[in-house]
Amino acid sequence: MSAETFLLLGLIILVGFTGHVFYEYTKVPEILFMILIGLTIGPFLKFVDPANLMQLSPLISILALHIVLLDAGLSLDVFGVIKSLGKSALWTLLVLIFCTFIIGTFMYVAGWSPLHALLIGAVNSGTATVVVVSILSRVSVPREVEQLLVIESIANDVTLSIVVVILLQLITVESLDLRQLSNSLVGPITVAVILGVAFSIMWTSILWRHLREQKLVYVFTLGFLFVLYALVEIIGGNGIIASLVLCLSLGNLPAIFERLSSEIIRLHLGFLEHHTGSLALLTEHFTEVLNSIKKTQIDIAFFIRNLFFVYLGAVFELEGVSPAILLICFSMMGLILLSRFLASKVLILFDQRYKGYSTIMTLTVARGFVATLLVFLPSAKGVEIPLLKEIMLFMVILSTFTTIVGSSIYGRRAKIKGTAVS
């Protein structure tokens, strides 16, 4: 590896760190700086060859996606969302459905095939947690509204991944025979869920019996995750969903222990006699293990995210950006806003607490890491969707700009009026 490559990697880390610090003062997400670096070294200066980099897209996208899934699994309280925050789950699903079908219909009319159009719509339904949290820290909204939007930004990492994987599965089906279609969907997903659960049980058992200390737990977990993905893919299952099951299981392990009977847990982990009655100790141990993983995950995720956005900019094809593409992107931005506005009105029918806050719920549209990452998943699976990368990169910039400017205007209006801006 040449000195120039190490120089580039060092610059990516340092610029990413500088952008993160800069973000604390300006609230301009560092992803814009990283994309700019990628554009500079790729299509502008030709420091790297985008064609050669594209050959690495399957490896980079799958690696990054696993880091994202682990991040989502560690952050998302599944039981909390389902039990205590049902409206957040409803809101996330409403946005996903409205965006997928409204944008999908538009893209179909614009010339994309039906399933390709729906996939583009689904990818554009997600929001970036880092931008959402930043925006809400500057805008005065009730706790329930803030909670709704933050949980959406975390939960849609999961929902986006699932929907895109299912759509890709549908795209690869050669005929529309319902039996074949059902088998093509249910079979791989069933295998993924079963092995995901089995590997979750194996992970906890090995960790409890042989790795009681926290050293190298993160590396062990990543290795376990990669082996699970590869094994499921080899036997014809869906490796991404299997990895998602494992990540969600790990992130919610203490809560899972609380819901299982003590007899089942002792049988699984092989408790010795003197461990009887020590389920609280078990929960405490795995909570410490997860906290150790989270600390390492922060640094790994930071590097992978920055590297990916630089990569996204570097492989961007300027030749593909035409007036027609710009028109499509601006039209999609309008449709995204429409989708979120309609979803907010439906949610208000179920819960009047959100009445008067549909504007800020509509404006938090910034696309993020997961949305752009999923752009590379189709090509990794052998599916080519025309101009998908070019559209998504421009949408990241456009949606981030829309969120920052729109929320600033909303904040000023709300401050002047002293009330919510509906």
KERO-355672 format. One record per residue (C-alpha): residue number from 1; x, y, z. Coordinates in nm, 4 decimals, always signed. Example, Ala and Ser with C-alpha at 12.3 -4.5 7.8 and 13.67 -1.06 7.14 Angstrom:
REM residues 2
R|num|px|py|pz
R|1|+1.2300|-0.4500|+0.7800
R|2|+1.3670|-0.1060|+0.7140
END
This chain:
REM residues 422
R|num|px|py|pz
R|1|+0.0000|+0.0000|+0.0000
R|2|+0.1479|+0.3361|-0.1063
R|3|+0.2230|+0.6342|+0.1169
R|4|-0.0470|+0.8278|-0.0710
R|5|-0.3085|+0.5747|+0.0417
R|6|-0.2116|+0.6143|+0.4065
R|7|-0.2130|+0.9906|+0.3600
R|8|-0.5665|+0.9676|+0.2235
R|9|-0.6850|+0.7473|+0.5105
R|10|-0.5317|+0.9847|+0.7626
R|11|-0.6956|+1.2836|+0.5989
R|12|-1.0327|+1.1069|+0.5987
R|13|-1.0080|+1.0489|+0.9750
R|14|-0.8789|+1.3984|+1.0562
R|15|-1.1254|+1.5792|+0.8317
R|16|-1.4046|+1.3652|+0.9697
R|17|-1.3004|+1.4545|+1.3256
R|18|-1.2669|+1.8220|+1.2358
R|19|-1.6058|+1.8125|+1.0664
R|20|-1.7539|+1.6516|+1.3785
R|21|-1.6146|+1.9305|+1.5980
R|22|-1.7272|+2.1902|+1.3421
R|23|-2.0729|+2.0329|+1.3504
R|24|-2.1002|+2.1014|+1.7236
R|25|-2.0839|+2.4753|+1.6517
R|26|-2.2532|+2.5085|+1.3129
R|27|-2.4860|+2.2045|+1.3067
R|28|-2.3680|+2.1355|+0.9507
R|29|-2.3306|+1.7533|+0.9310
R|30|-1.9787|+1.6267|+0.8644
R|31|-2.1117|+1.3952|+0.5943
R|32|-2.1145|+1.6922|+0.3554
R|33|-1.7397|+1.7424|+0.4091
R|34|-1.6708|+1.3737|+0.3531
R|35|-1.8723|+1.3666|+0.0300
R|36|-1.6809|+1.6748|-0.0866
R|37|-1.3485|+1.4941|-0.0261
R|38|-1.4741|+1.1982|-0.2268
R|39|-1.5847|+1.4208|-0.5129
R|40|-1.2467|+1.5946|-0.5096
R|41|-1.0291|+1.2823|-0.5209
R|42|-1.2643|+1.1036|-0.7605
R|43|-1.4506|+1.2764|-1.0429
R|44|-1.2820|+1.6195|-1.0018
R|45|-0.9054|+1.5471|-0.9695
R|46|-0.9077|+1.1803|-1.0790
R|47|-0.6770|+1.0942|-0.7895
R|48|-0.8538|+0.7578|-0.7759
R|49|-1.0297|+0.5705|-1.0545
R|50|-1.4063|+0.5403|-0.9835
R|51|-1.4259|+0.2322|-1.2081
R|52|-1.1702|+0.0480|-0.9935
R|53|-1.3404|+0.1580|-0.6729
R|54|-1.6750|+0.0257|-0.7948
R|55|-1.5290|-0.3259|-0.7910
R|56|-1.5000|-0.2908|-0.4135
R|57|-1.8628|-0.1871|-0.3652
R|58|-1.9947|-0.5340|-0.2621
R|59|-1.7274|-0.5702|+0.0073
R|60|-1.7484|-0.2134|+0.1354
R|61|-2.1289|-0.2020|+0.1359
R|62|-2.1757|-0.5348|+0.3176
R|63|-1.9029|-0.4500|+0.5726
R|64|-2.0517|-0.1063|+0.6397
R|65|-2.4030|-0.2447|+0.6589
R|66|-2.3011|-0.4872|+0.9325
R|67|-2.1533|-0.2015|+1.1344
R|68|-2.4820|-0.0133|+1.0879
R|69|-2.6921|-0.3139|+1.1883
R|70|-2.4827|-0.3623|+1.5007
R|71|-2.5222|+0.0087|+1.5771
R|72|-2.8990|-0.0127|+1.5315
R|73|-2.9249|-0.3278|+1.7396
R|74|-2.7329|-0.1697|+2.0262
R|75|-2.9386|+0.1511|+2.0116
R|76|-3.2925|+0.0291|+1.9517
R|77|-3.5024|-0.0849|+2.2463
R|78|-3.7389|-0.3113|+2.0554
R|79|-3.9616|-0.3854|+2.3542
R|80|-3.9754|-0.0165|+2.4457
R|81|-4.0807|+0.0855|+2.0974
R|82|-4.3473|-0.1849|+2.0777
R|83|-4.4831|-0.1501|+2.4297
R|84|-4.4371|+0.2104|+2.5380
R|85|-4.3890|+0.3981|+2.2156
R|86|-4.6386|+0.2441|+1.9790
R|87|-4.7030|+0.5788|+1.8132
R|88|-4.3353|+0.6010|+1.7143
R|89|-4.3570|+0.2623|+1.5480
R|90|-4.6809|+0.3670|+1.3748
R|91|-4.5221|+0.6920|+1.2553
R|92|-4.2165|+0.5117|+1.1191
R|93|-4.4347|+0.2673|+0.9252
R|94|-4.6617|+0.5442|+0.7938
R|95|-4.3665|+0.7418|+0.6583
R|96|-4.2191|+0.4288|+0.5034
R|97|-4.5470|+0.3347|+0.3329
R|98|-4.6308|+0.6834|+0.2052
R|99|-4.2769|+0.7513|+0.0763
R|100|-4.2410|+0.4109|-0.0848
R|101|-4.5641|+0.4261|-0.2801
R|102|-4.5822|+0.7986|-0.3615
R|103|-4.2206|+0.8251|-0.4758
R|104|-4.2396|+0.4778|-0.6280
R|105|-4.5368|+0.5816|-0.8406
R|106|-4.3526|+0.8946|-0.9537
R|107|-4.0371|+0.7006|-1.0469
R|108|-4.2458|+0.4441|-1.2352
R|109|-4.4053|+0.7233|-1.4403
R|110|-4.0557|+0.8655|-1.4964
R|111|-3.9462|+0.5399|-1.6608
R|112|-3.8162|+0.3037|-1.3917
R|113|-3.9542|-0.0477|-1.3570
R|114|-4.2165|-0.0959|-1.0804
R|115|-3.9957|-0.2768|-0.8274
R|116|-3.6964|-0.0517|-0.8983
R|117|-3.9231|+0.2502|-0.8454
R|118|-4.0545|+0.1134|-0.5142
R|119|-3.6996|+0.0445|-0.3949
R|120|-3.5977|+0.4041|-0.4699
R|121|-3.9046|+0.5213|-0.2784
R|122|-3.8241|+0.3012|+0.0214
R|123|-3.4599|+0.4121|+0.0377
R|124|-3.5749|+0.7750|+0.0435
R|125|-3.8020|+0.7252|+0.3442
R|126|-3.5275|+0.7098|+0.6081
R|127|-3.3829|+0.9943|+0.8163
R|128|-3.0387|+1.0575|+0.9669
R|129|-3.0245|+1.0325|+1.3456
R|130|-2.7340|+1.2742|+1.3833
R|131|-2.9130|+1.5482|+1.1878
R|132|-3.2495|+1.4879|+1.3567
R|133|-3.1006|+1.5076|+1.7069
R|134|-2.9113|+1.8236|+1.6133
R|135|-3.2153|+1.9962|+1.4646
R|136|-3.4412|+1.9112|+1.7580
R|137|-3.1844|+2.0505|+2.0019
R|138|-3.2346|+2.3924|+1.8384
R|139|-3.6131|+2.3795|+1.7981
R|140|-3.8540|+2.3975|+2.0884
R|141|-4.0881|+2.0977|+2.0639
R|142|-4.2591|+1.8806|+2.3269
R|143|-4.0773|+1.5724|+2.4516
R|144|-4.3219|+1.3364|+2.2799
R|145|-4.2555|+1.4984|+1.9395
R|146|-3.8793|+1.4862|+1.9900
R|147|-3.9012|+1.1245|+2.1019
R|148|-4.1180|+1.0372|+1.8021
R|149|-3.8683|+1.1755|+1.5483
R|150|-3.5542|+1.0436|+1.7169
R|151|-3.6938|+0.6917|+1.7496
R|152|-3.8047|+0.7070|+1.3847
R|153|-3.4491|+0.7914|+1.2776
R|154|-3.3163|+0.4923|+1.4720
R|155|-3.5937|+0.2462|+1.3885
R|156|-3.5906|+0.3170|+1.0155
R|157|-3.2374|+0.1762|+0.9976
R|158|-3.4084|-0.1559|+1.0629
R|159|-3.7257|-0.1053|+0.8584
R|160|-3.5339|+0.0253|+0.5561
R|161|-3.2989|-0.2715|+0.5586
R|162|-3.5871|-0.5191|+0.5771
R|163|-3.7939|-0.3563|+0.3012
R|164|-3.4985|-0.3165|+0.0641
R|165|-3.3940|-0.6777|+0.1193
R|166|-3.7497|-0.7995|+0.0478
R|167|-3.7757|-0.5861|-0.2668
R|168|-3.4410|-0.7189|-0.3901
R|169|-3.5687|-1.0693|-0.3284
R|170|-3.8752|-0.9884|-0.5404
R|171|-3.6619|-0.8330|-0.8154
R|172|-3.4522|-1.1479|-0.8487
R|173|-3.7599|-1.3684|-0.8926
R|174|-3.7750|-1.4553|-1.2622
R|175|-4.1518|-1.5119|-1.2874
R|176|-4.4633|-1.3982|-1.1053
R|177|-4.5794|-1.7449|-1.0069
R|178|-4.7323|-1.6934|-0.6604
R|179|-4.5987|-2.0197|-0.5215
R|180|-4.2478|-1.9444|-0.6411
R|181|-4.2804|-1.5890|-0.5154
R|182|-4.3892|-1.7087|-0.1721
R|183|-4.1072|-1.9627|-0.1533
R|184|-3.8538|-1.7042|-0.2682
R|185|-3.9573|-1.4705|+0.0125
R|186|-4.0542|-1.6974|+0.2993
R|187|-3.7788|-1.9583|+0.2593
R|188|-3.4707|-1.7311|+0.2802
R|189|-3.6256|-1.5161|+0.5536
R|190|-3.7235|-1.8209|+0.7610
R|191|-3.3725|-1.9628|+0.7353
R|192|-3.2313|-1.6232|+0.8307
R|193|-3.4498|-1.5852|+1.1389
R|194|-3.3869|-1.9407|+1.2622
R|195|-3.0099|-1.9172|+1.2245
R|196|-3.0088|-1.5618|+1.3606
R|197|-3.1795|-1.6810|+1.6785
R|198|-2.9556|-1.9903|+1.6991
R|199|-2.6392|-1.7811|+1.6692
R|200|-2.7736|-1.5393|+1.9324
R|201|-2.8104|-1.8311|+2.1740
R|202|-2.4610|-1.9564|+2.0843
R|203|-2.3128|-1.6075|+2.1326
R|204|-2.4552|-1.5660|+2.4834
R|205|-2.3577|-1.9188|+2.5835
R|206|-1.9956|-1.8884|+2.4645
R|207|-1.9609|-1.5448|+2.6195
R|208|-2.0930|-1.6605|+2.9547
R|209|-1.8941|-1.9842|+2.9746
R|210|-1.5613|-1.8923|+2.8176
R|211|-1.5286|-1.5143|+2.7806
R|212|-1.6286|-1.3865|+3.1223
R|213|-1.3952|-1.0867|+3.0862
R|214|-1.4647|-0.8082|+2.8372
R|215|-1.1369|-0.8349|+2.6458
R|216|-1.1756|-0.8841|+2.2681
R|217|-1.5537|-0.9199|+2.2988
R|218|-1.6123|-0.6702|+2.0169
R|219|-1.3800|-0.8565|+1.7783
R|220|-1.5427|-1.1866|+1.8731
R|221|-1.8880|-1.0388|+1.8067
R|222|-1.7901|-0.9044|+1.4632
R|223|-1.6380|-1.2392|+1.3688
R|224|-1.9537|-1.4170|+1.4818
R|225|-2.1632|-1.1734|+1.2777
R|226|-1.9584|-1.2224|+0.9601
R|227|-1.9654|-1.6031|+0.9909
R|228|-2.3430|-1.5965|+1.0373
R|229|-2.3905|-1.3782|+0.7278
R|230|-2.1668|-1.5963|+0.5112
R|231|-2.3196|-1.9237|+0.6307
R|232|-2.6774|-1.8072|+0.5711
R|233|-2.5907|-1.6758|+0.2242
R|234|-2.4155|-2.0021|+0.1317
R|235|-2.7162|-2.2171|+0.2216
R|236|-2.9579|-1.9886|+0.0363
R|237|-3.0960|-1.7748|+0.3186
R|238|-3.0927|-1.3984|+0.3581
R|239|-2.7711|-1.3081|+0.5354
R|240|-2.8643|-0.9483|+0.6088
R|241|-3.1847|-1.0371|+0.7924
R|242|-2.9953|-1.3053|+0.9874
R|243|-2.7379|-1.0451|+1.0917
R|244|-3.0185|-0.8069|+1.1861
R|245|-3.1801|-1.0714|+1.4093
R|246|-2.8491|-1.1327|+1.5850
R|247|-2.7805|-0.7592|+1.6334
R|248|-3.1284|-0.6873|+1.7701
R|249|-3.1017|-0.9883|+2.0008
R|250|-2.7663|-0.8733|+2.1384
R|251|-2.8775|-0.5145|+2.1867
R|252|-3.1887|-0.6211|+2.3771
R|253|-3.0323|-0.9097|+2.5697
R|254|-3.0916|-0.7770|+2.9254
R|255|-3.4578|-0.7072|+2.8398
R|256|-3.4903|-1.0551|+2.6886
R|257|-3.3535|-1.2123|+3.0079
R|258|-3.6166|-1.0285|+3.2109
R|259|-3.8928|-1.1836|+2.9983
R|260|-3.7637|-1.5424|+3.0019
R|261|-3.8149|-1.7787|+3.2911
R|262|-3.5155|-1.8391|+3.5146
R|263|-3.5328|-2.2148|+3.4397
R|264|-3.4886|-2.1593|+3.0637
R|265|-3.1933|-1.9255|+3.1164
R|266|-3.0182|-2.1598|+3.3593
R|267|-3.0683|-2.4542|+3.1236
R|268|-2.9273|-2.2609|+2.8283
R|269|-2.6260|-2.1122|+3.0028
R|270|-2.5495|-2.4185|+3.2119
R|271|-2.5547|-2.2492|+3.5510
R|272|-2.3684|-2.4281|+3.8286
R|273|-2.5412|-2.4910|+4.1565
R|274|-2.3944|-2.1842|+4.3263
R|275|-2.5330|-1.9641|+4.0494
R|276|-2.8903|-2.0428|+4.1514
R|277|-3.0897|-1.7244|+4.1964
R|278|-2.8223|-1.5039|+4.0336
R|279|-3.0215|-1.3861|+3.7313
R|280|-2.9633|-1.0275|+3.8373
R|281|-2.5891|-1.0967|+3.8202
R|282|-2.6355|-1.2440|+3.4722
R|283|-2.8206|-0.9343|+3.3496
R|284|-2.5591|-0.7071|+3.5042
R|285|-2.2786|-0.9037|+3.3378
R|286|-2.4243|-0.8807|+2.9888
R|287|-2.5115|-0.5139|+3.0396
R|288|-2.1414|-0.4513|+3.1085
R|289|-2.0492|-0.6558|+2.8013
R|290|-2.2840|-0.4523|+2.5801
R|291|-2.1493|-0.1264|+2.7230
R|292|-1.7982|-0.2446|+2.6354
R|293|-1.9083|-0.3229|+2.2786
R|294|-2.0790|+0.0160|+2.2478
R|295|-1.7609|+0.2014|+2.3463
R|296|-1.5622|+0.0310|+2.0725
R|297|-1.8514|+0.0622|+1.8278
R|298|-1.8423|+0.4429|+1.8521
R|299|-1.4901|+0.4612|+1.7056
R|300|-1.5412|+0.1864|+1.4467
R|301|-1.8725|+0.3318|+1.3274
R|302|-1.7181|+0.6805|+1.3036
R|303|-1.4407|+0.5580|+1.0751
R|304|-1.6657|+0.3375|+0.8600
R|305|-1.9236|+0.6127|+0.8122
R|306|-1.6643|+0.8698|+0.7074
R|307|-1.4895|+0.6228|+0.4796
R|308|-1.8183|+0.5271|+0.3173
R|309|-1.9248|+0.8847|+0.2404
R|310|-1.5830|+0.9557|+0.0889
R|311|-1.6236|+0.6394|-0.1166
R|312|-1.9721|+0.7491|-0.2236
R|313|-1.8366|+1.0806|-0.3490
R|314|-1.5388|+0.9159|-0.5191
R|315|-1.7518|+0.6795|-0.7285
R|316|-2.0015|+0.9501|-0.8206
R|317|-2.0379|+0.9845|-1.1974
R|318|-2.0707|+1.3494|-1.2924
R|319|-2.1716|+1.2488|-1.6422
R|320|-2.4911|+1.1027|-1.5004
R|321|-2.6069|+1.4358|-1.3552
R|322|-2.8306|+1.5920|-1.6162
R|323|-3.1051|+1.8541|-1.5959
R|324|-3.3539|+1.5659|-1.6037
R|325|-3.1904|+1.4025|-1.2981
R|326|-3.1912|+1.7344|-1.1106
R|327|-3.5590|+1.7788|-1.1943
R|328|-3.6306|+1.4261|-1.0670
R|329|-3.4431|+1.4909|-0.7405
R|330|-3.6203|+1.8203|-0.6704
R|331|-3.9530|+1.6553|-0.7516
R|332|-3.8698|+1.3686|-0.5165
R|333|-3.7857|+1.6174|-0.2427
R|334|-4.1307|+1.7680|-0.2791
R|335|-4.2907|+1.4236|-0.2704
R|336|-4.0954|+1.3283|+0.0423
R|337|-4.2257|+1.6396|+0.2161
R|338|-4.5779|+1.5554|+0.0975
R|339|-4.5443|+1.1968|+0.2223
R|340|-4.4314|+1.3038|+0.5685
R|341|-4.7042|+1.5693|+0.5862
R|342|-4.9742|+1.3147|+0.5008
R|343|-4.8257|+1.0652|+0.7493
R|344|-4.8337|+1.3318|+1.0224
R|345|-5.2011|+1.4044|+0.9545
R|346|-5.2862|+1.0340|+0.9807
R|347|-5.0899|+1.0054|+1.3067
R|348|-5.2773|+1.3040|+1.4518
R|349|-5.6015|+1.1145|+1.3976
R|350|-5.4695|+0.8560|+1.6475
R|351|-5.3046|+1.0977|+1.8901
R|352|-5.3948|+1.4666|+1.9247
R|353|-5.0715|+1.5406|+2.1145
R|354|-4.8957|+1.5835|+1.7808
R|355|-5.1470|+1.8344|+1.6496
R|356|-4.9728|+2.1603|+1.5637
R|357|-4.6350|+1.9960|+1.5011
R|358|-4.6885|+1.8488|+1.1569
R|359|-4.4560|+2.1124|+1.0037
R|360|-4.1459|+2.0122|+1.2007
R|361|-4.2377|+1.6451|+1.1569
R|362|-4.2511|+1.7087|+0.7823
R|363|-3.9231|+1.9033|+0.7641
R|364|-3.6977|+1.6430|+0.9288
R|365|-3.6166|+1.4790|+0.5957
R|366|-3.2362|+1.4568|+0.5995
R|367|-3.1162|+1.1325|+0.4409
R|368|-2.8266|+0.9630|+0.6157
R|369|-2.5773|+0.6812|+0.6215
R|370|-2.8146|+0.3871|+0.5963
R|371|-3.0065|+0.5323|+0.3024
R|372|-2.6895|+0.5889|+0.1005
R|373|-2.5407|+0.2584|+0.2081
R|374|-2.8413|+0.0655|+0.0820
R|375|-2.7837|+0.2186|-0.2605
R|376|-2.4923|-0.0215|-0.3072
R|377|-2.6801|-0.3287|-0.1889
R|378|-2.8583|-0.3958|-0.5222
R|379|-2.5297|-0.4053|-0.7184
R|380|-2.3802|-0.6295|-0.4497
R|381|-2.6690|-0.8682|-0.5203
R|382|-2.6260|-0.8406|-0.8973
R|383|-2.9151|-0.5962|-0.9509
R|384|-2.8428|-0.2760|-1.1420
R|385|-3.0836|+0.0160|-1.0958
R|386|-3.0146|+0.3045|-1.3355
R|387|-2.8721|+0.6251|-1.1803
R|388|-2.9459|+0.5087|-0.8257
R|389|-2.6101|+0.6304|-0.6844
R|390|-2.6304|+0.9681|-0.8557
R|391|-2.9866|+1.0299|-0.7357
R|392|-2.9126|+0.9260|-0.3800
R|393|-2.5964|+1.1336|-0.3405
R|394|-2.7744|+1.4453|-0.4590
R|395|-3.0706|+1.3627|-0.2317
R|396|-2.8388|+1.3430|+0.0724
R|397|-2.7145|+1.6959|+0.0032
R|398|-3.0554|+1.8354|-0.0927
R|399|-3.2441|+1.6775|+0.1992
R|400|-2.9838|+1.7875|+0.4548
R|401|-2.9979|+2.1428|+0.3213
R|402|-3.3813|+2.1342|+0.3272
R|403|-3.3859|+2.0134|+0.6882
R|404|-3.1363|+2.2726|+0.8125
R|405|-3.2960|+2.5683|+0.6334
R|406|-3.6550|+2.4566|+0.6903
R|407|-3.6080|+2.3932|+1.0628
R|408|-3.4324|+2.7293|+1.1052
R|409|-3.7282|+2.9098|+0.9469
R|410|-3.9683|+2.7014|+1.1559
R|411|-3.7759|+2.7865|+1.4738
R|412|-3.7856|+3.1597|+1.4036
R|413|-4.1575|+3.1550|+1.3232
R|414|-4.2367|+2.9505|+1.6315
R|415|-4.0282|+3.1853|+1.8480
R|416|-4.2063|+3.4915|+1.7095
R|417|-4.5526|+3.3419|+1.7498
R|418|-4.4696|+3.1704|+2.0774
R|419|-4.6637|+2.8626|+1.9662
R|420|-4.6293|+2.5565|+1.7508
R|421|-4.6277|+2.6089|+1.3752
R|422|-4.8722|+2.3676|+1.2198
END
